[in-house]
Amino acid sequence: MTVNGTDRSVVIVGAGQAGSALAFRLREIGHQGPIALIGEEIWPPYQRPPLSKKYLTGELERDRLFLKPAGAYDEAGIELVLGRPVTGIDRAARRVLLAGVDNPERRYDILVLATGGSPRLPEDLSDPLPDNIFTLRGIGDADRMRASFAPGRRLLVVGGGYIGLELAAVARLQGLEVTLIEQAPRILGRVACAETADYFRELHTGQGVMIREGVAIAGYRGPVQRPSAVVLADGTEISFDLAVFGIGLVPNDALASEAGLHCDGGVLVDGWGRTSDPGIFAVGDCARLPLDGRMLRIESVHNAIAQAEHLADYLVQPDVSAYAPLPWFWSDQYACKLQIAGLNLGYTSVVTRRGSKSGSLSNWYFRDGKMIACDAMNDARSFMLAKRWLAADRQPTPEMMADPAWNPASF
């Protein structure tokens, strides 16, 4: 079977940023066949980053989260199927099976998995979660958490990655007392250098957040459905009114795995999003793709959109080159805007440069003398330069970056 052609039926499982981008891009470039976008949630595709920021604080109303107006899907001829989990894939019959009794299947010529990920949780937490313990992935999670936030309440944040730090910042700005614990030796241990971690540790402690690093939860105190404290491995007890876990994302690859597709920490795809089945593709947070000599999952809005649109182009006209992204990310905490260009995997040195404004800083990652990434804190200029240099063959050296008299604009 060939995948190109504009009249094939396309079924997209996952009505998030990647799925929506794929569906609309297909229509924009002339795909004429049926497109079905199937979502497990009751909400049409929406932005997730604001959930831990302005939506959680109430500054952003729910309607402003949605990616498209309600009528846009009908106008584009995209069948939007919401609140219907896909329970299985019948590869031989080329159909997906849906929960529910009415019209419980969709047949496809091309199937795209854009199933995203789910919050990681420790095994010792009950299912469902206790009433006062939260994760944050969807609108429902944010609604529950927002209803519980109130000045003076004690919030325990478990996980010192970007989502945990963002939640800590929002909670402090709303007057909650916040303690953050991280099992690794330091915050941001998996995603950033020690210099960037130092910047954000100082930022948060300056706002009154208590940070404990290198500590693990050994147990809980209080009722099973509403614990009131955690006991750490060192014997310390931390009381809380509510707790939120932000300890990473697990790719939603069970559907693919159960269908016999090759999975390993995500659905394995090539540079065109192709899985081990020639009629099935995967994009976004659930997909693990080749990049820089590694198989990686890239958890970002930018990648979800770019990879989905690249796949759409390939499905309509398959002479496009392999997907080769320049990843970038961002995080908002208090008055600090962090912008990240590139991937810092395997870095061997870091050079720090002070920005022209108070509180602005950039950390530049090098691997054996080659620049590979930049963390820019309140320094949009450095972020833009990093993106430009990473896309070019000519890049500054560590020595140039380390010289405070050197002018990057002259390079």
Secondary structure, DSSP 8 states (H G I E B T S, - for coil): -----SSS-EEEE--SHHHHHHHHHHHHTT--S-EEEE-SSSS-SB-SGGGGTHHHHTSS-GGGGBSS-TTHHHHTTEEEE-S--EEEEETTTTEEEESSSSS-EEE-SEEEE---EEE---TTS-SS--TTEE--SSHHHHHHHHHH--TT-EEEEE--SHHHHHHHHHHHHTT-EEEEEESSSSTTTTTS-HHHHHHHHHHHHHTT-EEEES--EEEEES-TTS--EEEETTS-EEE-SEEEE---EEE--HHHHHTT--BSSSEE--TT-B-SSTTEEE-GGGEEEEETTEEE---SHHHHHHHHHHHHHHHH-TT--------EEEEEETTEEEEEEE--TT--EEEEEE-SSTT-EEEEEEETTEEEEEEEES-HHHHHHHHHHHTSS----HHHHH-TT--GGG-
